[in-house]
């Protein structure tokens, strides 16, 4: 068993790759009575084009298969729904699908063993029929309709459409009503058998666990599966060309909402330092303590602190800055002016102050059992050790951050999505 330790935050992760290929990560926390389990597969909405392991067959999946599978996994052959079973035990259970992975999880203070057995049972035993697949299409179709009517989701999807010409990330995770109509039980079983193989999955457990005992517990509940080769996922080629500069929608909102984006390219060798530098820069440019935010807020142009995010995966990377404003175009204009000012003369004192603030935000994440578990899972699928954010933090210098400011925050790669009142 491999042990990764961060002395700075006094945390250890015990990692073991089992014989069947499943990676297990355990974070012992003796001071909490809560226990958290999350089991994920490296299969998300972007993974709709791949080469089958063992047969080398090229496969195109309809949009929305990963999300559809997530919905169907709880339904069991005996007629029960595993989510209902878990809730009846008094545990907080859920599942979610992202662009690059799907995860099943629960948190408990009691009945952990019963809940864990249920988790391992339903994730390993899919049950799809013509009837239950058809029924699910109606449910997911309604969900797609609800998201289409949600201003925040429309704002986000329009921003992605502006950023990317040819990338699965610009398609709704749930797919479209048309795309899910092409999903049947054979598509689901084929996708499950490829992507829900232990070699493509990670389990993370956080709480008062004995790592060796927990590993044996997991082994006793695993179903034998035939060996499988590598899944070759096919992604569009990365480039910095944006699709369009601006997209506007009219919906039922009290005040206009906006999202400003900057397209980036994944740099796998130094992605952690790049991520840290971008977080520092977003906070310096328009975070709560920035001069620009204070100015726009006092003038009534920005109505609240904007959301700041850097998203990246196997084939995409971008900065997103979103908020509510009576004049979104003015916010973008002022932000671009601020970026140019900072490029000419970045304030070292401000940089050091924001750097400390971002470091503090990171440390807080490691204290919560759900945050650290989900972080470890997500980062693992990106090829990242989550502790490196803490360990490498001080390597992000002012000079390096200036370089990232020049590279990433470029007006040529800038887009804006706006939703205005009808």
C-alpha positions in Angstrom: 0.0 0.0 0.0 1.4 3.4 -1.1 1.1 6.3 1.4 1.1 9.9 0.3 1.4 12.5 3.1 1.2 16.2 3.3 3.0 17.5 6.4 1.7 21.0 5.8 -1.9 20.0 6.3 -1.2 16.8 8.3 -3.1 14.5 6.1 -2.3 11.0 4.7 -3.8 9.1 1.8 -3.4 5.3 1.6 -3.5 4.2 -2.0 -3.7 0.6 -3.3 -4.3 -0.6 -6.8 -6.0 -4.0 -6.5 -5.3 -7.0 -8.7 -8.4 -6.3 -10.8 -7.2 -2.8 -11.6 -9.4 -0.8 -9.1 -7.6 2.1 -7.4 -8.6 2.6 -3.8 -7.8 5.8 -1.8 -8.4 6.0 1.9 -8.0 9.1 4.1 -8.2 8.2 7.8 -9.8 10.9 10.0 -10.0 9.7 13.6 -11.6 12.9 14.9 -14.9 12.6 13.0 -17.8 10.3 13.4 -18.8 10.8 9.8 -17.8 8.5 7.0 -17.8 9.3 3.3 -17.6 6.9 0.3 -17.4 7.8 -3.4 -17.0 5.4 -6.3 -16.3 7.0 -9.7 -15.6 5.9 -13.2 -13.6 7.9 -15.7 -16.6 8.2 -18.0 -18.3 11.6 -18.5 -20.3 13.4 -21.1 -17.2 14.2 -23.2 -16.3 10.5 -23.7 -18.6 9.8 -26.6 -16.0 8.7 -29.1 -13.5 6.0 -28.3 -11.8 2.8 -29.5 -13.1 -0.4 -27.8 -10.4 -2.2 -25.7 -9.7 -5.8 -26.9 -11.6 -5.4 -30.2 -10.3 -2.0 -31.5 -13.8 -1.1 -32.7 -14.3 2.6 -33.1 -17.5 3.7 -31.3 -19.6 6.9 -31.3 -22.1 7.2 -28.5 -25.2 9.4 -28.5 -24.8 12.5 -26.4 -26.0 12.0 -22.8 -25.1 8.3 -22.3 -22.9 8.8 -19.2 -25.7 10.8 -17.5 -28.4 8.3 -18.6 -26.3 5.4 -17.1 -26.0 7.3 -13.8 -29.8 7.6 -13.6 -30.4 3.9 -14.4 -27.8 2.4 -12.1 -30.0 2.7 -9.0 -32.7 0.5 -10.4 -32.4 -3.2 -9.4 -33.6 -6.4 -10.8 -35.7 -7.1 -7.7 -37.7 -4.0 -8.3 -36.1 -1.9 -5.6 -34.3 1.4 -6.1 -30.9 1.5 -4.3 -31.2 5.3 -3.7 -34.4 4.6 -1.7 -32.7 1.8 0.2 -29.8 4.1 1.1 -32.1 6.9 2.2 -34.1 4.5 4.4 -30.8 3.7 6.2 -30.5 7.4 7.1 -27.5 8.1 4.9 -27.1 11.0 2.6 -26.7 9.4 -0.9 -26.4 10.9 -4.3 -24.7 10.5 -7.8 -23.5 13.0 -10.4 -22.1 13.2 -13.9 -19.5 15.7 -15.1 -17.7 16.2 -18.4 -15.1 13.6 -17.6 -16.4 11.3 -14.8 -19.5 9.8 -13.1 -19.6 9.2 -9.3 -21.8 7.4 -6.8 -21.5 8.5 -3.2 -22.9 8.6 0.4 -22.1 10.1 3.7 -23.1 8.5 7.0 -22.7 8.6 10.8 -24.5 5.2 11.3 -25.2 2.1 9.2 -22.0 2.6 7.1 -21.5 -1.1 6.5 -25.0 -1.7 5.2 -24.8 1.4 3.0 -21.4 0.4 1.7 -22.6 -3.0 0.8 -25.5 -1.5 -1.1 -23.2 0.9 -3.0 -20.9 -1.9 -4.1 -23.9 -4.1 -5.0 -25.8 -1.6 -7.3 -22.7 -0.2 -9.0 -21.6 -3.7 -10.0 -25.0 -5.0 -11.0 -26.7 -2.9 -13.7 -30.2 -3.8 -14.8 -31.5 -2.4 -18.1 -34.7 -3.4 -20.0 -36.4 -2.0 -23.0 -39.2 -0.8 -20.7 -37.2 0.9 -18.0 -34.9 2.6 -20.6 -37.9 4.0 -22.5 -39.5 5.2 -19.2 -36.2 7.0 -18.3 -36.2 8.9 -21.6 -39.3 10.7 -20.5 -37.8 11.6 -17.1 -34.5 12.8 -18.5 -36.4 14.7 -21.3 -38.2 16.7 -18.6 -34.9 17.3 -16.8 -33.4 18.7 -20.1 -36.4 20.9 -20.5 -36.0 22.3 -17.0 -32.4 23.1 -17.6 -33.3 24.8 -20.9 -35.5 27.1 -18.9 -32.9 27.9 -16.3 -31.1 31.2 -16.9 -27.9 30.3 -15.1 -27.5 27.0 -17.1 -28.3 28.8 -20.4 -25.8 31.4 -19.5 -23.1 28.8 -18.9 -23.9 26.7 -22.0 -23.9 29.8 -24.2 -20.5 30.7 -22.8 -19.2 27.3 -23.8 -20.7 27.6 -27.2 -18.8 30.9 -27.6 -15.5 29.3 -26.5 -15.6 26.1 -28.5 -16.3 25.4 -32.2 -15.9 21.6 -32.0 -15.9 20.1 -28.5 -18.3 17.8 -26.6 -18.1 20.1 -23.6 -20.5 22.5 -25.4 -23.2 19.8 -25.4 -25.4 19.5 -22.3 -24.2 16.7 -20.0 -27.7 15.2 -20.2 -27.7 15.4 -24.0 -30.7 16.5 -26.0 -34.2 15.0 -26.4 -33.1 13.9 -29.9 -29.8 12.3 -28.8 -31.3 10.3 -25.8 -34.0 8.9 -28.2 -31.1 6.9 -29.7 -30.2 5.2 -26.4 -31.3 1.7 -25.8 -30.4 -1.1 -23.3 -27.6 -2.4 -25.7 -25.9 1.0 -25.8 -26.1 1.2 -22.0 -24.7 -2.3 -21.4 -21.9 -1.7 -23.9 -20.9 1.6 -22.3 -21.2 0.0 -18.8 -19.0 -3.0 -19.7 -16.3 -0.8 -21.1 -16.2 2.2 -18.7 -17.4 0.6 -15.4 -14.5 -1.9 -15.5 -12.3 -1.7 -12.3 -9.3 -0.5 -14.4 -11.2 2.7 -15.2 -12.6 3.3 -11.7 -11.5 4.8 -8.4 -12.9 4.5 -4.9 -12.3 7.1 -2.2 -13.1 6.7 1.4 -12.7 9.3 4.2 -13.4 8.8 7.9 -12.4 6.8 10.9 -11.1 3.8 8.9 -8.4 1.2 9.3 -7.0 1.2 5.7 -5.9 -2.4 5.7 -9.2 -3.7 7.1 -11.1 -1.5 4.6 -9.1 -2.8 1.6 -10.0 -6.4 2.7 -13.7 -5.4 3.0 -13.7 -4.0 -0.5 -12.0 -7.1 -1.9 -14.6 -9.3 -0.4 -17.4 -7.4 -2.1 -15.9 -7.1 -5.6 -17.3 -9.2 -8.5 -14.7 -10.9 -10.8 -14.5 -9.3 -14.2 -12.5 -10.4 -17.3 -9.3 -8.4 -17.9 -9.6 -5.4 -20.2 -7.1 -3.4 -22.2 -6.8 0.4 -22.5 -9.8 2.5 -23.5 -8.5 4.9 -26.2 -10.6 8.0 -25.9 -10.7 10.3 -29.0 -10.8 14.0 -28.4 -10.8 17.0 -30.8 -7.5 18.7 -31.3 -7.0 21.6 -28.9 -6.6 25.2 -30.3 -7.1 28.7 -29.0 -9.6 29.8 -31.7 -13.0 30.8 -30.1 -16.3 30.1 -31.8 -17.9 33.6 -31.3 -17.3 36.7 -29.2 -20.8 37.2 -27.9 -24.1 35.4 -27.3 -27.2 36.9 -25.9 -30.5 35.4 -24.6 -33.7 36.9 -23.3 -35.3 35.1 -20.3 -37.1 35.7 -17.1 -34.4 37.4 -14.9 -34.8 40.3 -12.6 -31.4 41.8 -13.7 -29.1 40.8 -16.6 -26.6 38.1 -15.8 -23.3 37.7 -17.6 -20.4 35.3 -18.0 -17.0 36.4 -19.4 -14.7 33.7 -20.5 -11.0 33.3 -21.6 -10.1 30.2 -23.6 -6.9 28.3 -22.5 -5.0 25.2 -23.6 -4.1 22.4 -21.2 -0.4 22.4 -20.2 -0.1 19.0 -18.5 3.4 19.5 -17.2 2.6 22.4 -15.0 -1.2 22.4 -14.7 -1.2 22.7 -10.9 1.0 25.9 -10.9 -1.0 27.3 -13.8 -4.3 26.6 -11.9 -3.0 28.3 -8.7 -1.7 31.3 -10.7 -5.0 31.7 -12.5 -7.0 31.6 -9.2 -4.7 34.3 -7.7 -5.1 36.4 -10.9 -8.9 36.1 -11.0 -9.1 37.3 -7.4 -6.7 40.1 -8.0 -8.6 41.3 -11.1 -12.2 41.2 -9.9 -12.4 39.3 -6.6 -14.1 40.7 -3.5 -11.1 42.7 -2.3 -10.0 43.9 -5.7 -10.1 47.7 -6.5 -12.2 46.9 -9.6 -14.9 45.0 -7.8 -15.1 47.7 -5.1 -15.4 50.4 -7.7 -18.1 48.6 -9.8 -20.0 47.6 -6.7 -20.1 51.1 -5.3 -21.3 52.4 -8.7 -24.1 49.8 -8.7 -22.8 48.2 -11.9 -21.9 44.9 -10.1 -24.7 43.7 -7.8 -22.6 41.1 -5.9 -19.3 39.4 -5.8 -18.8 37.5 -9.2 -18.2 33.8 -9.4 -14.7 32.9 -10.4 -13.8 29.6 -11.9 -11.0 27.8 -13.9 -12.3 24.6 -15.5 -10.1 22.1 -17.3 -10.2 18.5 -18.5 -8.7 16.2 -21.0 -9.5 18.4 -24.0 -10.6 21.8 -22.6 -9.6 24.6 -20.4 -11.1 28.0 -19.7 -11.5 30.9 -17.2 -15.1 31.9 -16.4 -16.2 35.0 -14.5 -19.9 35.3 -13.9 -22.3 37.6 -12.1 -25.2 40.0 -12.2 -25.0 43.5 -13.5 -27.3 46.2 -14.9 -24.6 46.8 -17.5 -22.6 43.6 -18.4 -20.8 45.3 -21.4 -19.4 47.9 -19.0 -18.1 45.1 -16.7 -16.3 43.5 -19.6 -14.9 46.8 -20.7 -13.6 47.7 -17.2 -12.2 44.1 -16.7 -10.2 44.2 -19.9 -8.9 47.7 -19.0 -7.9 46.3 -15.6 -6.1 43.3 -17.2 -4.0 45.7 -19.3 -3.2 47.8 -16.3 -2.0 44.7 -14.4 0.0 43.6 -17.3 1.9 46.9 -17.2 2.4 47.0 -13.4 1.2 44.2 -11.2 1.0 45.1 -7.5 3.4 42.8 -5.5 1.7 43.6 -2.1 -1.7 42.8 -3.6 -0.3 39.6 -5.1 1.1 38.4 -1.8 -2.2 39.2 0.1 -4.4 37.4 -2.4 -1.9 34.5 -2.6 -2.4 34.0 1.2 -6.1 34.2 0.8 -6.2 31.5 -1.9 -3.9 29.3 0.1 -6.3 29.6 3.1 -9.2 28.6 0.8 -7.4 25.5 -0.2 -6.6 24.4 3.3 -10.3 24.7 4.3 -11.2 22.2 1.5 -9.0 19.5 3.0 -10.9 19.7 6.3 -14.2 18.6 5.0 -14.6 14.8 4.3 -16.8 15.3 1.3 -14.7 18.1 -0.2 -11.4 16.2 0.1 -12.9 12.9 -1.2 -14.5 14.5 -4.3 -11.3 16.5 -4.9 -9.1 13.4 -4.8 -11.4 11.5 -7.2 -11.7 14.4 -9.7 -8.0 15.2 -9.6 -7.0 11.5 -10.0 -8.9 11.4 -13.3 -7.0 14.4 -14.4 -3.7 12.8 -13.5 -3.2 15.1 -10.5 -2.2 14.4 -6.9 -4.5 16.7 -4.9 -1.8 17.3 -2.2 0.4 18.9 -4.8 -1.8 22.0 -4.7 -0.5 22.6 -1.1 3.0 21.3 -1.7 3.6 23.3 -4.9 1.8 26.5 -3.8 5.0 28.4 -2.9 6.5 27.6 -6.3 4.0 30.1 -7.8 6.0 33.3 -7.9 5.1 36.8 -8.9 7.1 36.4 -12.1 5.4 33.2 -13.1 2.0 34.8 -12.4 2.9 37.7 -14.6 3.7 35.2 -17.4 0.3 33.5 -17.0 -1.5 36.8 -17.0 0.0 37.6 -20.4 -0.8 34.1 -21.8 -4.3 33.5 -20.5 -6.0 36.8 -20.1 -5.9 37.8 -23.8 -8.7 39.9 -25.3 -8.5 37.8 -28.5 -9.5 34.7 -26.5 -12.2 36.5 -24.6 -16.0 35.9 -25.0 -19.1 37.0 -23.2 -22.5 35.3 -22.7 -25.4 37.4 -21.4 -29.0 36.7 -20.4 -31.1 39.8 -20.3 -34.7 40.4 -19.1 -37.5 39.9 -21.6 
